[in-house]
Amino acid sequence: MKKNWGWWVAAGALFAVFCASAAEKTAERIKLVMGDEHVIVRGIRPEEQLWGAYQFPRPYKLGDRFVVSVHIAEDSISSYGATARWFESRDEGKTWKETDASVAKECGLLLKNGDKVYFPPESGIDVTQYTMTPWNKYTPGYDFSKKAEEGILPIPDGMTFWMGGTTIHAYNADRLPPSLSKREWTLHRIPAGQAKPVAERAQVDWPYLTRVVHVERNGRKILKSIFPRGNPKLGPDGAIWVSVFSGEGHLNPENGQYSPYYSAEIFRSEDNGRTFKRRAHMEYEADGHIYPYKSGGYSDSDFEFMPDGSIVWFLRSTWYASTGKEWDPMYMTRSTDGGHTWSKPVKFDELGILPRLCKLDCGVTMLCYARPGMFVRASLNDSGTKWTEPLVVMTPGDRSALANKKAADPTFHDWDGACNNPEIVPLDKNSVLFFYSDFYYPDETGVKRKTILCRKISVEK
C-alpha cells in the first residue's frame, strides 16, 4: 500500500505546533511565590548613617550552608576592600549567626579541576603623593605614547566630573608608571584536595585598559581598583566567565577615543583563573541616542547561559553621581555565538540597578534588579526572550514615613529606604534565596534599623 507521506508530514507539523503551543502555555503559567523574610543582621539606625554601612549583601553557597558578607564601611572606592561582617545559615536561610571573615576565601567558584577561586574586593590606592603634570604642559607636541616616571601622573586621556566636586582623570594604563599600570586581579585559590588558600595575581588581557584617578576637593587622589565586581560563573565550555566594568570614563578599544561613560565587559579564563582575556565589550549609547548624557553608561551587569545555547546579558545604565538621577533603564542583549558578538542592547525595563541572574535545575533562569523597589522575574522560554511580569519584593513607592524620624523633605534614599542592591542564589531545584536590605526594619523594641534580610522565592508551574 502506498503511503501518503504528505499527510504524515502535515500531521507531524501540526503535532509539533500543538506541543510548542502547549509548552508556551505551560511556561506562561509560571508563578513566583514569595516566602517569609528572615533577618540576617540588624545594624545601625538609618539616621546614624543613611548610606554605606549595613548594605550590599553578597551571598554564597558552601555545601550545606549559606554565607553572606555585609558591607559595614562607607560606600567609597577607598573602602571596597574593607573587612565585612560575615554570617552563616545551616537551615536554608531561616536563622543566621555571625562567622569569622576568613570564610571569604572559601567562597570561591568550584572549577572542573577541583580548585576554588575567589576574587576579593579591592580598595582604591591612595596616590596623593604623586605629582600631577600641570595642564599648561599640554601642548600640540605632547607625547601621549610616553610612559610616565614613578611618582608622576601624566596629562590624562580624558576627564569627567561628579557632583560634589570630584574630578575624575582617565589614563590609558600603558601611560602610567610601572607600579600603577599592571593588568592583574587579586585571586585566592584553594587547590584541589587542600584547605589553605594561596594568593595569586591573575593576569588580565584588557585592551585599552583605562585607570581612573578620583581627585577630591580636599586634594586627595585615589586610583580606583579594577577587581571584577560581577559574580564569576563556570561556562558550558568549562571556562571561568566574569563581568566587569570600566572606570568613570574610558578609552573605546575600537578607536582609542575617550568616552565619559562606563563600559561593560565580560572576561574568560581557559587556564583555571591564571589568565583572563576579554570576550565581550559593550559601549554605551543605546537605542540610537535616545538617552544621550542622561546616564552613566553600562556599569554593573550580569549574564547567564541559557538552555538553547545563547547567553543573555543585562546592563545597568544609571549612575547618580554622574546625572543626579537614581534610576534609568536596564538593558538586555543576547549572544548566539558564545559571546563573540552581541545584539544591540534593548530596554528591558524602565529601571534596573545591579541585575543578578541564576539558573535553577528546573530549567528556569531567575533575574533580580531594583531601584526604586525590588523585583524578581523568571524566564518563560529557553532563549531568555520572554519573562514573567515582575514579582514586587519591595514597593517602589515612598517609604520615608517608616523612618524613626520622618523627614519633612525626604531625599531619594529617605524616600526609597533601601540600598536596592539585591542578590539571588539557588536554594534548590525550584527556588532561590533573595538577599536585600531594608533601612526601616524594626528591631525587638520597634526601633527601625538598617537590616539585611533574605527570603525564599519559588517557581511554581
C-alpha positions as CSV (number, residue, x, y, z in Angstrom):
1,M,0.0,0.0,0.0
2,K,1.4,3.4,-1.0
3,K,1.8,5.7,2.0
4,N,0.6,9.3,1.9
5,W,3.8,11.0,3.1
6,G,2.3,14.4,2.7
7,W,-0.4,13.6,5.2
8,W,2.2,12.3,7.7
9,V,4.3,15.4,7.3
10,A,1.4,17.7,7.8
11,A,0.2,15.7,10.8
12,G,3.7,15.8,12.3
13,A,3.9,19.6,11.7
14,L,0.5,20.1,13.3
15,F,1.6,18.0,16.3
16,A,4.8,20.0,16.7
17,V,2.8,23.2,16.7
18,F,0.5,21.8,19.3
19,C,3.4,20.7,21.5
20,A,5.1,24.1,21.1
21,S,1.8,25.8,21.9
22,A,1.3,23.6,25.0
23,A,4.9,24.3,26.2
24,E,4.4,28.0,25.7
25,K,1.1,27.9,27.7
26,T,2.8,25.9,30.4
27,A,5.6,28.5,30.5
28,E,3.1,31.3,30.7
29,R,1.6,29.7,33.8
30,I,4.9,30.1,35.8
31,K,4.1,31.6,39.1
32,L,6.6,33.1,41.5
33,V,5.8,32.6,45.2
34,M,7.5,34.7,47.9
35,G,8.2,33.2,51.3
36,D,8.7,34.8,54.7
37,E,11.6,37.2,55.3
38,H,14.3,36.2,57.7
39,V,16.7,38.6,59.5
40,I,20.4,38.1,58.9
41,V,21.7,41.1,60.9
42,R,20.2,44.4,62.3
43,G,22.7,47.2,62.0
44,I,22.7,50.9,62.9
45,R,19.7,53.2,62.8
46,P,19.4,54.9,59.4
47,E,19.8,58.4,61.0
48,E,23.3,57.4,62.1
49,Q,24.5,56.8,58.6
50,L,21.9,56.5,55.8
51,W,24.1,55.3,53.1
52,G,27.1,52.9,53.1
53,A,27.1,50.9,56.2
54,Y,25.0,47.7,56.5
55,Q,24.4,47.4,52.8
56,F,25.4,45.4,49.7
57,P,24.9,41.7,50.9
58,R,27.0,39.2,48.9
59,P,25.8,35.6,49.4
60,Y,27.5,32.3,48.6
61,K,26.5,28.7,49.0
62,L,29.1,26.5,50.7
63,G,27.9,22.9,50.7
64,D,25.2,22.5,53.3
65,R,25.3,26.2,54.4
66,F,24.9,29.7,53.1
67,V,27.2,32.6,54.0
68,V,26.8,36.2,53.2
69,S,29.0,39.3,53.6
70,V,27.7,42.6,54.7
71,H,29.4,45.9,53.9
72,I,29.8,48.0,57.1
73,A,32.0,50.8,55.9
74,E,31.3,53.9,53.8
75,D,30.4,53.4,50.2
76,S,33.6,54.6,48.7
77,I,36.3,53.4,46.2
78,S,38.6,53.7,49.2
79,S,36.7,51.1,51.2
80,Y,35.7,48.4,48.7
81,G,38.2,46.0,50.3
82,A,37.3,46.9,53.9
83,T,36.7,43.9,56.2
84,A,33.0,43.0,56.0
85,R,30.8,41.2,58.6
86,W,30.0,37.6,57.6
87,F,27.1,35.5,58.6
88,E,26.1,31.8,58.0
89,S,23.0,29.8,57.9
90,R,22.7,26.0,58.1
91,D,18.9,25.8,57.8
92,E,18.3,27.3,54.3
93,G,18.3,30.9,55.4
94,K,15.9,30.7,58.3
95,T,18.4,31.6,61.0
96,W,21.8,33.2,60.9
97,K,24.8,33.6,63.1
98,E,28.0,35.6,62.7
99,T,31.1,33.8,61.5
100,D,34.7,34.8,61.0
101,A,35.6,37.0,58.0
102,S,38.2,34.4,57.0
103,V,35.3,32.4,55.5
104,A,35.5,34.7,52.4
105,K,38.4,32.7,51.0
106,E,36.2,29.6,51.0
107,C,33.6,31.3,48.8
108,G,35.4,30.7,45.5
109,L,34.0,29.2,42.3
110,L,34.5,25.5,42.1
111,L,36.4,24.6,38.9
112,K,36.4,21.4,36.8
113,N,39.9,20.6,38.2
114,G,38.7,20.8,41.8
115,D,40.3,24.2,42.6
116,K,38.3,27.0,44.1
117,V,39.0,30.6,43.1
118,Y,37.8,33.7,44.8
119,F,38.2,37.4,43.8
120,P,38.3,39.6,46.9
121,P,37.0,43.2,46.7
122,E,40.0,45.6,46.5
123,S,40.1,49.2,47.7
124,G,41.5,52.0,45.7
125,I,45.1,53.1,46.0
126,D,46.0,56.5,47.6
127,V,48.2,58.3,45.0
128,T,48.1,61.7,46.7
129,Q,51.8,61.8,46.8
130,Y,52.1,61.5,43.0
131,T,52.7,64.8,41.2
132,M,50.1,65.7,38.5
133,T,51.5,67.1,35.3
134,P,50.4,70.7,35.0
135,W,47.8,71.3,32.3
136,N,49.9,74.1,30.8
137,K,52.3,71.3,29.8
138,Y,49.6,70.1,27.4
139,T,50.9,71.4,24.1
140,P,50.4,70.2,20.5
141,G,53.6,68.3,20.8
142,Y,52.8,66.5,24.0
143,D,53.7,62.8,23.7
144,F,50.8,60.6,24.7
145,S,52.7,57.4,23.9
146,K,55.3,58.0,26.6
147,K,55.1,56.1,29.9
148,A,55.3,58.4,33.0
149,E,58.0,58.1,35.6
150,E,57.4,56.8,39.1
151,G,55.7,59.4,41.2
152,I,54.3,61.2,38.2
153,L,50.7,61.2,36.8
154,P,50.8,62.3,33.1
155,I,48.3,64.5,31.3
156,P,45.0,62.5,31.3
157,D,43.5,61.0,28.2
158,G,40.1,62.4,29.3
159,M,38.2,63.9,32.3
160,T,34.8,63.9,33.7
161,F,33.2,65.2,36.9
162,W,31.0,64.0,39.7
163,M,28.6,66.2,41.7
164,G,30.2,67.3,44.9
165,G,33.5,68.4,43.4
166,T,35.3,65.2,42.5
167,T,37.3,65.4,39.2
168,I,38.0,62.1,37.5
169,H,41.1,61.7,35.4
170,A,41.2,58.8,33.0
171,Y,44.5,57.3,31.8
172,N,45.5,54.6,29.4
173,A,47.2,52.2,31.7
174,D,50.1,51.9,29.3
175,R,51.0,55.5,30.1
176,L,51.1,55.2,33.9
177,P,54.2,54.5,35.9
178,P,55.0,50.8,36.0
179,S,53.8,50.4,39.6
180,L,50.3,51.6,38.6
181,S,50.0,50.1,35.1
182,K,49.6,46.4,36.0
183,R,46.8,44.4,34.4
184,E,46.0,42.0,37.1
185,W,43.4,40.9,39.7
186,T,43.9,39.5,43.1
187,L,42.8,35.9,43.3
188,H,42.7,33.4,46.2
189,R,43.0,29.8,45.2
190,I,42.3,26.7,47.2
191,P,43.9,23.9,45.2
192,A,42.0,20.7,44.8
193,G,42.3,18.5,47.9
194,Q,43.7,21.3,50.1
195,A,42.2,23.6,52.6
196,K,44.6,26.6,52.7
197,P,44.1,29.4,50.2
198,V,47.0,30.7,48.1
199,A,47.1,34.3,47.0
200,E,47.8,34.8,43.3
201,R,47.7,37.7,40.8
202,A,45.7,36.7,37.7
203,Q,47.0,38.4,34.5
204,V,44.3,40.2,32.6
205,D,44.5,40.9,28.8
206,W,42.4,44.1,28.8
207,P,42.9,46.1,25.6
208,Y,43.0,49.9,26.2
209,L,42.6,49.3,30.0
210,T,41.8,52.7,31.4
211,R,42.6,53.5,35.0
212,V,40.8,56.4,36.7
213,V,42.0,58.7,39.5
214,H,39.4,60.4,41.7
215,V,40.7,63.8,42.7
216,E,38.7,65.0,45.6
217,R,38.0,68.6,46.6
218,N,40.5,68.3,49.5
219,G,43.2,67.3,47.1
220,R,43.3,63.6,47.9
221,K,43.9,61.4,44.9
222,I,42.6,57.7,44.7
223,L,43.4,55.3,41.9
224,K,40.3,53.1,41.5
225,S,40.7,49.4,41.7
226,I,39.8,47.1,38.7
227,F,38.7,43.9,40.5
228,P,35.7,42.2,38.9
229,R,32.5,43.2,40.6
230,G,30.4,40.6,38.9
231,N,29.8,37.1,40.1
232,P,32.2,34.6,38.3
233,K,30.5,31.6,36.7
234,L,31.6,28.4,35.1
235,G,30.5,28.4,31.4
236,P,29.4,25.3,29.4
237,D,32.9,25.3,27.9
238,G,34.5,24.8,31.4
239,A,36.0,28.3,31.3
240,I,35.6,30.9,34.0
241,W,33.4,33.9,32.9
242,V,33.0,37.1,34.9
243,S,31.6,40.5,34.2
244,V,33.5,43.7,34.9
245,F,33.0,47.4,34.0
246,S,35.3,50.3,33.2
247,G,36.2,53.2,35.4
248,E,34.3,56.5,35.3
249,G,35.3,57.3,31.7
250,H,37.3,55.0,29.5
251,L,39.0,54.7,26.1
252,N,36.9,52.9,23.5
253,P,39.1,49.9,22.3
254,E,37.6,50.2,18.8
255,N,39.1,53.7,18.2
256,G,41.1,54.7,21.2
257,Q,38.8,57.7,21.8
258,Y,37.8,58.8,25.3
259,S,34.2,58.3,26.4
260,P,32.8,59.8,29.7
261,Y,30.5,56.7,30.1
262,Y,31.1,53.4,31.8
263,S,31.5,50.3,29.5
264,A,30.6,46.8,30.4
265,E,33.0,43.9,29.8
266,I,33.0,40.1,30.1
267,F,36.3,38.2,30.6
268,R,37.1,34.5,30.3
269,S,39.8,32.2,31.6
270,E,40.7,28.9,30.0
271,D,43.5,28.1,32.4
272,N,41.6,27.9,35.7
273,G,42.0,31.6,36.6
274,R,45.6,32.2,35.9
275,T,45.0,34.5,32.9
276,F,41.9,36.2,31.6
277,K,41.0,37.5,28.2
278,R,38.2,39.8,27.3
279,R,35.4,38.1,25.4
280,A,32.9,41.0,25.2
281,H,32.9,44.8,25.4
282,M,29.7,46.9,25.4
283,E,29.8,50.6,24.7
284,Y,27.1,53.0,25.6
285,E,25.0,54.7,24.0
286,A,21.9,52.6,23.2
287,D,18.7,52.9,21.2
288,G,20.1,55.4,18.7
289,H,20.9,58.1,21.2
290,I,17.6,58.2,23.0
291,Y,19.4,58.6,26.3
292,P,22.5,60.7,25.4
293,Y,24.2,62.1,28.5
294,K,21.2,61.1,30.7
295,S,23.0,58.1,32.1
296,G,26.3,56.9,33.5
297,G,26.7,54.3,30.8
298,Y,26.8,50.5,31.1
299,S,28.2,49.6,34.5
300,D,27.0,46.7,36.8
301,S,25.9,43.8,34.7
302,D,25.3,40.1,34.8
303,F,24.8,37.3,32.3
304,E,23.6,33.7,32.2
305,F,23.9,30.8,29.9
306,M,20.5,29.8,28.5
307,P,19.2,26.3,27.7
308,D,19.1,27.0,24.0
309,G,22.9,27.8,23.9
310,S,22.6,31.6,23.9
311,I,23.8,34.0,26.5
312,V,21.7,36.8,28.0
313,W,23.4,39.9,29.4
314,F,21.6,42.5,31.5
315,L,23.1,46.0,31.9
316,R,22.7,48.8,34.4
317,S,22.8,52.3,33.0
318,T,22.1,54.7,35.8
319,W,24.7,56.4,38.0
320,Y,23.6,59.1,40.4
321,A,27.0,60.9,40.8
322,S,27.1,61.5,37.0
323,T,23.5,62.6,36.4
324,G,21.8,63.3,39.8
325,K,19.2,60.6,38.9
326,E,19.0,57.3,40.8
327,W,17.1,55.3,38.2
328,D,17.4,54.8,34.5
329,P,16.5,51.9,32.1
330,M,18.1,48.5,32.3
331,Y,19.1,47.0,29.0
332,M,19.4,43.4,27.7
333,T,21.5,41.9,24.9
334,R,21.9,38.4,23.6
335,S,24.7,36.4,22.0
336,T,24.2,33.2,20.0
337,D,27.8,32.6,19.2
338,G,29.4,32.1,22.5
339,G,29.8,35.7,23.4
340,H,31.8,36.8,20.4
341,T,29.1,39.1,19.1
342,W,26.0,40.6,20.7
343,S,22.7,42.1,19.7
344,K,22.2,45.8,20.1
345,P,21.0,46.3,23.7
346,V,17.3,47.0,24.1
347,K,15.5,48.5,27.0
348,F,14.2,45.7,29.3
349,D,12.7,47.8,32.0
350,E,12.4,51.4,33.0
351,L,14.8,50.8,35.9
352,G,17.4,48.3,37.0
353,I,20.2,48.6,39.5
354,L,22.6,45.6,39.9
355,P,20.9,43.0,37.7
356,R,21.7,39.5,39.0
357,L,20.8,36.1,37.4
358,C,21.0,32.5,38.3
359,K,19.8,29.3,36.7
360,L,17.8,26.7,38.5
361,D,17.9,22.9,37.9
362,C,14.2,23.0,36.9
363,G,15.4,24.9,33.7
364,V,14.1,28.4,34.8
365,T,16.5,31.3,34.9
366,M,15.8,33.9,37.6
367,L,16.6,37.6,37.5
368,C,16.5,40.3,40.2
369,Y,17.0,44.1,40.0
370,A,16.0,47.2,41.8
371,R,15.7,50.9,42.5
372,P,13.3,52.1,43.3
373,G,11.7,49.0,44.7
374,M,13.0,45.4,44.2
375,F,11.8,42.9,41.7
376,V,12.3,39.2,40.6
377,R,11.4,37.7,37.3
378,A,11.7,34.3,35.7
379,S,12.4,33.3,32.1
380,L,9.5,31.9,30.2
381,N,11.5,30.3,27.4
382,D,14.9,28.7,26.7
383,S,16.2,31.8,24.9
384,G,15.5,34.3,27.6
385,T,13.5,36.5,25.2
386,K,10.3,36.2,27.3
387,W,10.0,36.8,31.1
388,T,7.3,36.8,33.7
389,E,5.9,40.0,35.0
390,P,7.9,41.4,37.9
391,L,7.3,40.0,41.4
392,V,7.4,43.0,43.7
393,V,9.6,42.2,46.7
394,M,9.7,45.8,47.9
395,T,7.3,48.5,46.7
396,P,8.8,51.3,44.6
397,G,6.7,53.9,46.4
398,D,7.7,56.5,49.0
399,R,8.7,54.6,52.2
400,S,10.1,57.6,54.1
401,A,7.1,57.6,56.6
402,L,8.5,54.3,58.0
403,A,11.6,56.1,59.4
404,N,12.3,56.6,63.1
405,K,12.5,60.3,62.3
406,K,10.3,61.2,59.4
407,A,11.9,63.7,57.1
408,A,9.8,66.7,56.2
409,D,11.6,66.9,52.9
410,P,12.9,63.4,52.1
411,T,15.9,62.8,49.9
412,F,15.7,59.9,47.4
413,H,17.3,57.4,49.8
414,D,15.0,58.6,52.6
415,W,12.1,58.0,50.2
416,D,13.5,54.7,48.9
417,G,14.5,53.2,52.3
418,A,16.9,50.5,51.0
419,C,20.2,50.2,49.2
420,N,18.5,48.3,46.4
421,N,21.5,46.1,45.6
422,P,19.8,42.7,45.9
423,E,21.4,39.3,45.1
424,I,20.0,35.8,44.4
425,V,21.5,32.3,44.7
426,P,19.9,29.0,44.0
427,L,18.3,27.3,47.1
428,D,17.0,24.1,45.5
429,K,15.7,22.8,42.1
430,N,12.8,25.2,42.1
431,S,13.7,28.2,44.3
432,V,16.2,30.9,45.2
433,L,17.2,32.8,48.2
434,F,16.8,36.5,47.7
435,F,19.1,38.8,49.7
436,Y,18.4,42.5,50.3
437,S,18.5,45.4,52.7
438,D,15.7,47.4,54.4
439,F,16.7,50.7,56.1
440,Y,13.4,50.8,58.1
441,Y,13.1,47.3,59.5
442,P,12.1,47.3,63.2
443,D,14.1,45.6,66.0
444,E,12.6,43.9,69.0
445,T,11.8,47.3,70.5
446,G,10.3,48.8,67.4
447,V,13.3,50.9,66.5
448,K,14.0,50.9,62.8
449,R,17.4,49.7,61.8
450,K,19.3,49.1,58.6
451,T,18.7,45.4,58.3
452,I,20.0,42.7,55.9
453,L,17.3,40.1,55.1
454,C,16.7,37.1,52.9
455,R,13.6,35.2,51.7
456,K,12.8,32.2,49.6
457,I,11.2,32.7,46.2
458,S,9.9,29.6,44.5
459,V,8.9,28.8,40.9
460,E,5.6,27.0,40.5
461,K,4.4,25.8,37.1
